Amino acid sequence: MSRLMSQRRDSLAWGGFDLTMDELTDRPCLLIDACETSDPIAAAEAVLKFIEDNQIATLNVAGPRASGWPAGYYFAAAVVGEVILRSPNY
């Protein structure tokens, strides 16, 4: 299992994010910084490349809660939606 995370660097809600990052010592990880890659389609393309390059079968997605960062939550949902739509397996 590998992980995809969506987070902004200046977020105050780093507790769960830090915990997830601490657990990633032996697995591939892709961090999408929504401040640097704000286009969900571009982010989805990066995710699909990550999946292909690392032969990922199961992907764990972590992102902000809507109550903590609404725009980040909707960005993460849009990215995941695009990944599903563009995945050759669906």
Contacts in CASP RR format, 6 or more apart in sequence:
PFRMAT RR
TARGET T0000
AUTHOR 0000-0000-0000
METHOD contacts of the structure
MODEL  1
MSRLMSQRRDSLAWGGFDLTMDELTDRPCLLIDACETSDPIAAAEAVLKF
IEDNQIATLNVAGPRASGWPAGYYFAAAVVGEVILRSPNY
1 27 0 8 1.000
1 58 0 8 1.000
1 59 0 8 1.000
1 60 0 8 1.000
2 27 0 8 1.000
2 28 0 8 1.000
2 29 0 8 1.000
2 30 0 8 1.000
2 50 0 8 1.000
2 54 0 8 1.000
2 56 0 8 1.000
2 58 0 8 1.000
2 59 0 8 1.000
2 60 0 8 1.000
3 20 0 8 1.000
3 24 0 8 1.000
3 27 0 8 1.000
3 29 0 8 1.000
3 30 0 8 1.000
3 59 0 8 1.000
3 60 0 8 1.000
3 61 0 8 1.000
3 62 0 8 1.000
4 29 0 8 1.000
4 30 0 8 1.000
4 32 0 8 1.000
4 47 0 8 1.000
4 50 0 8 1.000
4 59 0 8 1.000
4 60 0 8 1.000
4 61 0 8 1.000
4 62 0 8 1.000
5 17 0 8 1.000
5 20 0 8 1.000
5 21 0 8 1.000
5 29 0 8 1.000
5 30 0 8 1.000
5 31 0 8 1.000
5 32 0 8 1.000
5 61 0 8 1.000
5 62 0 8 1.000
5 63 0 8 1.000
6 32 0 8 1.000
6 34 0 8 1.000
6 43 0 8 1.000
6 61 0 8 1.000
6 62 0 8 1.000
6 63 0 8 1.000
6 64 0 8 1.000
6 72 0 8 1.000
6 75 0 8 1.000
6 76 0 8 1.000
6 79 0 8 1.000
7 14 0 8 1.000
7 17 0 8 1.000
7 31 0 8 1.000
7 32 0 8 1.000
7 33 0 8 1.000
7 34 0 8 1.000
7 63 0 8 1.000
7 64 0 8 1.000
8 33 0 8 1.000
8 34 0 8 1.000
8 35 0 8 1.000
8 64 0 8 1.000
8 69 0 8 1.000
8 72 0 8 1.000
9 33 0 8 1.000
9 35 0 8 1.000
10 35 0 8 1.000
11 17 0 8 1.000
11 64 0 8 1.000
11 69 0 8 1.000
13 64 0 8 1.000
13 65 0 8 1.000
13 68 0 8 1.000
13 69 0 8 1.000
16 62 0 8 1.000
17 62 0 8 1.000
17 63 0 8 1.000
20 62 0 8 1.000
21 29 0 8 1.000
28 50 0 8 1.000
28 54 0 8 1.000
28 56 0 8 1.000
30 46 0 8 1.000
30 47 0 8 1.000
30 50 0 8 1.000
32 43 0 8 1.000
32 46 0 8 1.000
32 47 0 8 1.000
32 79 0 8 1.000
34 43 0 8 1.000
34 71 0 8 1.000
34 72 0 8 1.000
34 75 0 8 1.000
34 76 0 8 1.000
37 43 0 8 1.000
37 46 0 8 1.000
38 75 0 8 1.000
40 75 0 8 1.000
40 78 0 8 1.000
40 79 0 8 1.000
40 82 0 8 1.000
41 82 0 8 1.000
43 75 0 8 1.000
43 79 0 8 1.000
43 82 0 8 1.000
44 79 0 8 1.000
44 81 0 8 1.000
44 82 0 8 1.000
44 83 0 8 1.000
44 86 0 8 1.000
45 86 0 8 1.000
47 59 0 8 1.000
47 79 0 8 1.000
47 83 0 8 1.000
48 83 0 8 1.000
48 86 0 8 1.000
48 87 0 8 1.000
50 56 0 8 1.000
51 59 0 8 1.000
51 83 0 8 1.000
51 87 0 8 1.000
61 76 0 8 1.000
61 80 0 8 1.000
63 72 0 8 1.000
63 73 0 8 1.000
63 76 0 8 1.000
64 72 0 8 1.000
64 73 0 8 1.000
64 76 0 8 1.000
65 73 0 8 1.000
66 73 0 8 1.000
66 74 0 8 1.000
84 90 0 8 1.000
END
